Amino acid sequence: MEVRVVENQIERALKDLKRKLAKEGIMKELKKRRFYEKPSVKKKRKQKEARKRRLKTQSSSRAYRPN
């Protein structure tokens, strides 16, 4: 990943870098991999995330739709 610094605008370059990292999901991945996660814990987390996604799609499909 590359960010160019223009006219010594370091703050702007850092802001751009953080935005790019967030967009790619790199920071989220780093936080997840910071510590070892046991396979049983990983399985439970994935099940919880899947349930959350499933409930989200169900609730959006039940949304009020006038004729």
N, CA, C and O atoms as a GROMACS GRO file, in nm:
protein
  268
    1MET      N    1   0.085  -0.116   0.000
    1MET     CA    2   0.000   0.000   0.000
    1MET      C    3   0.090   0.123   0.000
    1MET      O    4   0.192   0.126   0.070
    2GLU      N    5   0.054   0.220  -0.077
    2GLU     CA    6   0.139   0.337  -0.094
    2GLU      C    7   0.057   0.464  -0.077
    2GLU      O    8  -0.053   0.476  -0.130
    3VAL      N    9   0.115   0.560  -0.004
    3VAL     CA   10   0.054   0.692   0.013
    3VAL      C   11   0.162   0.795  -0.012
    3VAL      O   12   0.270   0.787   0.046
    4ARG      N   13   0.134   0.888  -0.096
    4ARG     CA   14   0.232   0.992  -0.128
    4ARG      C   15   0.215   1.113  -0.036
    4ARG      O   16   0.104   1.156  -0.007
    5VAL      N   17   0.329   1.166   0.010
    5VAL     CA   18   0.330   1.285   0.093
    5VAL      C   19   0.359   1.404   0.002
    5VAL      O   20   0.463   1.412  -0.062
    6VAL      N   21   0.263   1.496  -0.003
    6VAL     CA   22   0.274   1.612  -0.090
    6VAL      C   23   0.303   1.736  -0.005
    6VAL      O   24   0.228   1.766   0.088
    7GLU      N   25   0.408   1.806  -0.037
    7GLU     CA   26   0.444   1.933   0.030
    7GLU      C   27   0.446   1.921   0.182
    7GLU      O   28   0.392   2.006   0.252
    8ASN      N   29   0.509   1.816   0.233
    8ASN     CA   30   0.524   1.794   0.377
    8ASN      C   31   0.392   1.788   0.453
    8ASN      O   32   0.385   1.826   0.570
    9GLN      N   33   0.287   1.741   0.389
    9GLN     CA   34   0.158   1.725   0.454
    9GLN      C   35   0.148   1.584   0.512
    9GLN      O   36   0.076   1.497   0.460
   10ILE      N   37   0.222   1.563   0.620
   10ILE     CA   38   0.230   1.431   0.680
   10ILE      C   39   0.097   1.391   0.743
   10ILE      O   40   0.056   1.275   0.732
   11GLU      N   41   0.030   1.484   0.807
   11GLU     CA   42  -0.098   1.453   0.870
   11GLU      C   43  -0.200   1.405   0.767
   11GLU      O   44  -0.274   1.310   0.792
   12ARG      N   45  -0.202   1.471   0.653
   12ARG     CA   46  -0.294   1.432   0.546
   12ARG      C   47  -0.259   1.292   0.493
   12ARG      O   48  -0.348   1.212   0.464
   13ALA      N   49  -0.131   1.264   0.480
   13ALA     CA   50  -0.087   1.134   0.432
   13ALA      C   51  -0.126   1.023   0.530
   13ALA      O   52  -0.169   0.916   0.489
   14LEU      N   53  -0.110   1.050   0.661
   14LEU     CA   54  -0.151   0.952   0.762
   14LEU      C   55  -0.300   0.926   0.757
   14LEU      O   56  -0.345   0.812   0.768
   15LYS      N   57  -0.377   1.032   0.740
   15LYS     CA   58  -0.522   1.020   0.730
   15LYS      C   59  -0.560   0.935   0.610
   15LYS      O   60  -0.647   0.848   0.620
   16ASP      N   61  -0.495   0.958   0.497
   16ASP     CA   62  -0.521   0.880   0.376
   16ASP      C   63  -0.484   0.733   0.397
   16ASP      O   64  -0.556   0.644   0.354
   17LEU      N   65  -0.370   0.709   0.463
   17LEU     CA   66  -0.326   0.573   0.489
   17LEU      C   67  -0.426   0.499   0.578
   17LEU      O   68  -0.462   0.385   0.549
   18LYS      N   69  -0.470   0.564   0.684
   18LYS     CA   70  -0.567   0.502   0.775
   18LYS      C   71  -0.696   0.469   0.701
   18LYS      O   72  -0.757   0.364   0.724
   19ARG      N   73  -0.739   0.559   0.614
   19ARG     CA   74  -0.862   0.537   0.537
   19ARG      C   75  -0.846   0.416   0.445
   19ARG      O   76  -0.937   0.333   0.434
   20LYS      N   77  -0.731   0.405   0.379
   20LYS     CA   78  -0.706   0.292   0.290
   20LYS      C   79  -0.701   0.160   0.367
   20LYS      O   80  -0.755   0.059   0.323
   21LEU      N   81  -0.634   0.162   0.483
   21LEU     CA   82  -0.625   0.041   0.565
   21LEU      C   83  -0.763  -0.003   0.613
   21LEU      O   84  -0.794  -0.122   0.613
   22ALA      N   85  -0.845   0.093   0.654
   22ALA     CA   86  -0.979   0.060   0.700
   22ALA      C   87  -1.063   0.004   0.586
   22ALA      O   88  -1.140  -0.090   0.604
   23LYS      N   89  -1.049   0.062   0.469
   23LYS     CA   90  -1.126   0.018   0.353
   23LYS      C   91  -1.090  -0.125   0.314
   23LYS      O   92  -1.177  -0.203   0.276
   24GLU      N   93  -0.964  -0.160   0.325
   24GLU     CA   94  -0.919  -0.295   0.291
   24GLU      C   95  -0.947  -0.396   0.403
   24GLU      O   96  -0.940  -0.516   0.380
   25GLY      N   97  -0.979  -0.348   0.523
   25GLY     CA   98  -1.007  -0.437   0.635
   25GLY      C   99  -0.882  -0.488   0.704
   25GLY      O  100  -0.887  -0.587   0.777
   26ILE      N  101  -0.771  -0.424   0.681
   26ILE     CA  102  -0.644  -0.469   0.736
   26ILE      C  103  -0.639  -0.448   0.888
   26ILE      O  104  -0.591  -0.536   0.960
   27MET      N  105  -0.686  -0.336   0.935
   27MET     CA  106  -0.682  -0.309   1.079
   27MET      C  107  -0.768  -0.409   1.156
   27MET      O  108  -0.730  -0.456   1.263
   28LYS      N  109  -0.885  -0.440   1.101
   28LYS     CA  110  -0.973  -0.537   1.164
   28LYS      C  111  -0.906  -0.674   1.172
   28LYS      O  112  -0.915  -0.743   1.273
   29GLU      N  113  -0.839  -0.711   1.064
   29GLU     CA  114  -0.770  -0.839   1.059
   29GLU      C  115  -0.653  -0.842   1.159
   29GLU      O  116  -0.630  -0.945   1.224
   30LEU      N  117  -0.581  -0.732   1.172
   30LEU     CA  118  -0.470  -0.726   1.268
   30LEU      C  119  -0.521  -0.743   1.411
   30LEU      O  120  -0.460  -0.814   1.490
   31LYS      N  121  -0.632  -0.678   1.443
   31LYS     CA  122  -0.688  -0.690   1.577
   31LYS      C  123  -0.731  -0.834   1.605
   31LYS      O  124  -0.714  -0.885   1.715
   32LYS      N  125  -0.787  -0.898   1.502
   32LYS     CA  126  -0.833  -1.035   1.518
   32LYS      C  127  -0.717  -1.131   1.540
   32LYS      O  128  -0.729  -1.226   1.618
   33ARG      N  129  -0.605  -1.108   1.473
   33ARG     CA  130  -0.492  -1.199   1.479
   33ARG      C  131  -0.388  -1.161   1.584
   33ARG      O  132  -0.282  -1.224   1.592
   34ARG      N  133  -0.417  -1.062   1.664
   34ARG     CA  134  -0.320  -1.017   1.763
   34ARG      C  135  -0.286  -1.127   1.864
   34ARG      O  136  -0.170  -1.143   1.903
   35PHE      N  137  -0.387  -1.203   1.904
   35PHE     CA  138  -0.368  -1.313   1.998
   35PHE      C  139  -0.420  -1.442   1.936
   35PHE      O  140  -0.508  -1.439   1.849
   36TYR      N  141  -0.366  -1.553   1.980
   36TYR     CA  142  -0.410  -1.683   1.930
   36TYR      C  143  -0.554  -1.709   1.974
   36TYR      O  144  -0.591  -1.683   2.089
   37GLU      N  145  -0.633  -1.759   1.883
   37GLU     CA  146  -0.772  -1.792   1.913
   37GLU      C  147  -0.788  -1.943   1.899
   37GLU      O  148  -0.763  -2.000   1.793
   38LYS      N  149  -0.831  -2.007   2.007
   38LYS     CA  150  -0.847  -2.152   2.004
   38LYS      C  151  -0.953  -2.189   1.901
   38LYS      O  152  -1.047  -2.113   1.877
   39PRO      N  153  -0.939  -2.305   1.840
   39PRO     CA  154  -1.036  -2.346   1.738
   39PRO      C  155  -1.180  -2.348   1.789
   39PRO      O  156  -1.272  -2.314   1.714
   40SER      N  157  -1.201  -2.388   1.914
   40SER     CA  158  -1.337  -2.391   1.968
   40SER      C  159  -1.394  -2.250   1.981
   40SER      O  160  -1.512  -2.227   1.954
   41VAL      N  161  -1.311  -2.155   2.021
   41VAL     CA  162  -1.355  -2.016   2.034
   41VAL      C  163  -1.381  -1.957   1.896
   41VAL      O  164  -1.477  -1.882   1.877
   42LYS      N  165  -1.295  -1.991   1.801
   42LYS     CA  166  -1.312  -1.942   1.664
   42LYS      C  167  -1.444  -1.992   1.606
   42LYS      O  168  -1.516  -1.918   1.539
   43LYS      N  169  -1.475  -2.120   1.632
   43LYS     CA  170  -1.598  -2.180   1.581
   43LYS      C  171  -1.720  -2.109   1.640
   43LYS      O  172  -1.816  -2.078   1.569
   44LYS      N  173  -1.717  -2.083   1.772
   44LYS     CA  174  -1.828  -2.014   1.837
   44LYS      C  175  -1.844  -1.873   1.783
   44LYS      O  176  -1.956  -1.827   1.762
   45ARG      N  177  -1.732  -1.804   1.760
   45ARG     CA  178  -1.739  -1.668   1.708
   45ARG      C  179  -1.799  -1.666   1.568
   45ARG      O  180  -1.882  -1.582   1.536
   46LYS      N  181  -1.756  -1.760   1.484
   46LYS     CA  182  -1.808  -1.767   1.348
   46LYS      C  183  -1.957  -1.798   1.348
   46LYS      O  184  -2.032  -1.744   1.267
   47GLN      N  185  -2.002  -1.887   1.438
   47GLN     CA  186  -2.144  -1.918   1.448
   47GLN      C  187  -2.224  -1.796   1.491
   47GLN      O  188  -2.333  -1.770   1.440
   48LYS      N  189  -2.169  -1.721   1.586
   48LYS     CA  190  -2.235  -1.600   1.634
   48LYS      C  191  -2.246  -1.496   1.522
   48LYS      O  192  -2.350  -1.433   1.506
   49GLU      N  193  -2.137  -1.479   1.445
   49GLU     CA  194  -2.139  -1.384   1.334
   49GLU      C  195  -2.239  -1.427   1.227
   49GLU      O  196  -2.309  -1.343   1.171
   50ALA      N  197  -2.246  -1.557   1.199
   50ALA     CA  198  -2.341  -1.608   1.099
   50ALA      C  199  -2.484  -1.585   1.145
   50ALA      O  200  -2.570  -1.547   1.065
   51ARG      N  201  -2.510  -1.608   1.273
   51ARG     CA  202  -2.644  -1.585   1.328
   51ARG      C  203  -2.681  -1.438   1.317
   51ARG      O  204  -2.794  -1.404   1.282
   52LYS      N  205  -2.586  -1.351   1.347
   52LYS     CA  206  -2.609  -1.207   1.339
   52LYS      C  207  -2.643  -1.166   1.196
   52LYS      O  208  -2.736  -1.088   1.173
   53ARG      N  209  -2.568  -1.219   1.098
   53ARG     CA  210  -2.596  -1.189   0.957
   53ARG      C  211  -2.734  -1.240   0.916
   53ARG      O  212  -2.808  -1.171   0.846
   54ARG      N  213  -2.766  -1.362   0.961
   54ARG     CA  214  -2.895  -1.422   0.927
   54ARG      C  215  -3.011  -1.340   0.982
   54ARG      O  216  -3.109  -1.315   0.912
   55LEU      N  217  -3.000  -1.298   1.109
   55LEU     CA  218  -3.104  -1.217   1.170
   55LEU      C  219  -3.116  -1.082   1.100
   55LEU      O  220  -3.226  -1.029   1.085
   56LYS      N  221  -3.005  -1.027   1.059
   56LYS     CA  222  -3.006  -0.897   0.990
   56LYS      C  223  -3.080  -0.908   0.857
   56LYS      O  224  -3.160  -0.820   0.824
   57THR      N  225  -3.054  -1.014   0.781
   57THR     CA  226  -3.122  -1.030   0.653
   57THR      C  227  -3.270  -1.059   0.673
   57THR      O  228  -3.353  -1.013   0.594
   58GLN      N  229  -3.304  -1.135   0.777
   58GLN     CA  230  -3.445  -1.163   0.805
   58GLN      C  231  -3.519  -1.036   0.844
   58GLN      O  232  -3.632  -1.014   0.799
   59SER      N  233  -3.458  -0.954   0.927
   59SER     CA  234  -3.525  -0.832   0.971
   59SER      C  235  -3.541  -0.733   0.856
   59SER      O  236  -3.639  -0.660   0.851
   60SER      N  237  -3.445  -0.731   0.765
   60SER     CA  238  -3.458  -0.639   0.651
   60SER      C  239  -3.564  -0.688   0.554
   60SER      O  240  -3.627  -0.607   0.486
   61SER      N  241  -3.585  -0.820   0.546
   61SER     CA  242  -3.688  -0.871   0.456
   61SER      C  243  -3.827  -0.852   0.515
   61SER      O  244  -3.926  -0.855   0.441
   62ARG      N  245  -3.837  -0.833   0.645
   62ARG     CA  246  -3.966  -0.809   0.711
   62ARG      C  247  -4.002  -0.661   0.716
   62ARG      O  248  -4.108  -0.625   0.769
   63ALA      N  249  -3.919  -0.578   0.664
   63ALA     CA  250  -3.941  -0.434   0.671
   63ALA      C  251  -4.075  -0.398   0.607
   63ALA      O  252  -4.121  -0.465   0.514
   64TYR      N  253  -4.135  -0.293   0.657
   64TYR     CA  254  -4.265  -0.247   0.608
   64TYR      C  255  -4.252  -0.196   0.466
   64TYR      O  256  -4.170  -0.110   0.436
   65ARG      N  257  -4.335  -0.251   0.378
   65ARG     CA  258  -4.335  -0.209   0.238
   65ARG      C  259  -4.478  -0.174   0.197
   65ARG      O  260  -4.559  -0.264   0.176
   66PRO      N  261  -4.510  -0.046   0.184
   66PRO     CA  262  -4.646  -0.008   0.142
   66PRO      C  263  -4.671  -0.047  -0.004
   66PRO      O  264  -4.578  -0.053  -0.084
   67ASN      N  265  -4.797  -0.074  -0.036
   67ASN     CA  266  -4.832  -0.116  -0.173
   67ASN      C  267  -4.828  -0.003  -0.268
   67ASN      O  268  -4.856  -0.021  -0.387
   0.00000   0.00000   0.00000
